[in-house]
Amino acid sequence: MKTISIQPLALGFALTLVAATAVAQDYVVYATNEDSNDVSIIDGASNAVIATVAVGKRPRGLKVSPNGSRLYVAVSGAPKCPPTMDDEECEKLEVDLAADGIAEVDTTAHVLLRVLPSGLDPEQFDVNWSTGLVYVANENANEASILDLAKGEIQATVATGLEPEGVRLPPDGSVAYVTGEIDSDVTVIDTATGTSKGRIKVGLRPRDIVFSSDSKLAYISNEVGASIAVIEVATSTVLNTFALPEGSLPMGLVLSQDNQTLYIANGRARTVVAMNVADGSIKASVEAGRRPWGLAISPDGSKLYTANGPSNDVSVIDVATFTVVATVPVGSTPWGVWTGPKP
């Protein structure tokens, strides 16, 4: 069964925007721990882990509702198959299809409420909070599913590039972008119709996506291509591709509130860099934990957080000095990280 009997509280779809002047410390940080099957909840003021919540197998992508009352986490029963493992060996591993879903957590009580259907092997997702629709990358199915949170039902599926991973909606909610790792492309989903508007070729092995605050530009991290693609949303055109320094392996992305600086987690290269979006130049760089993947920013833009898988911790980076100011031990193999208001 994909749900449990606890009745979920109000989903809080209505937008509750966090003001730019919000108190810097009035937030929490969530980190998904892929191998310990739980989420660590970190207090933004003290950097202390205040709770750990079991959510299901292989938690990866995550999002927090605008009012902070709900946390959603992609959980998957698909086995871990790193790039070093050949396909034949991967196919021998056990698959637990019943474990796939989007887990919903009450962030006040720190309990799992239910697990919603998601499609096969959900990895990342994004939510249109005004409609309550969730766009999920189903990595092993090569498609994206569209889930209605209120109904708890999948409304539609959309074919994507092979091994879809990153999913993001712009602030205006007009489209959903889904990266296809193997096909090196981005599938554009029209959110009004729930259908594909086509695909955009980018660099090798695209991973994450972030949009400008005016919804006009999208930035794509191309891990193997060691570059950042800049897409004009209105025309689905790649305007520029910025080459990153040698050895870069760009993964998680965050854009500054003024849209001038792109923060990039470089995975196995162990660094986080600040890139000037005007010309692609690197303004600052810092070594974080081992393989920083997930990347998030505090509501006031003063801190960055990286999920460092092999080192089982989260790095806290001060944006002003671009130094690591704290390292927070979490669960086993943290994958994703997100910030949200205290519930």
Secondary structure, 3 states (H helix, E strand, C coil): CCCCCCCCCCCCCCCCCCCCCCCCCCEEEEEEECCCCEEEEEECCCCCEEEEEECCCCCCCEEECCCCCEEEEEECCCCCCCCCCCHHHHHCCCCCHHHCEEEEEECCCCEEEEEECCCCCEEEEEEECCCCEEEEEEHHHCEEEEEECCCCEEEEEEECCCCEEEEECCCCCCEEEEEECCCCEEEEEECCCCEEEEEEECCCCEEEEEECCCCCEEEEEECCCCEEEEEECCCCEEEEEEECCCCCCCCCEEECCCCCEEEEECHHHCEEEEEECCCCCEEEEEECCCCEEEEEECCCCCEEEEEECCCCEEEEEECCCCEEEEEEECCCCEEEEEEEECC
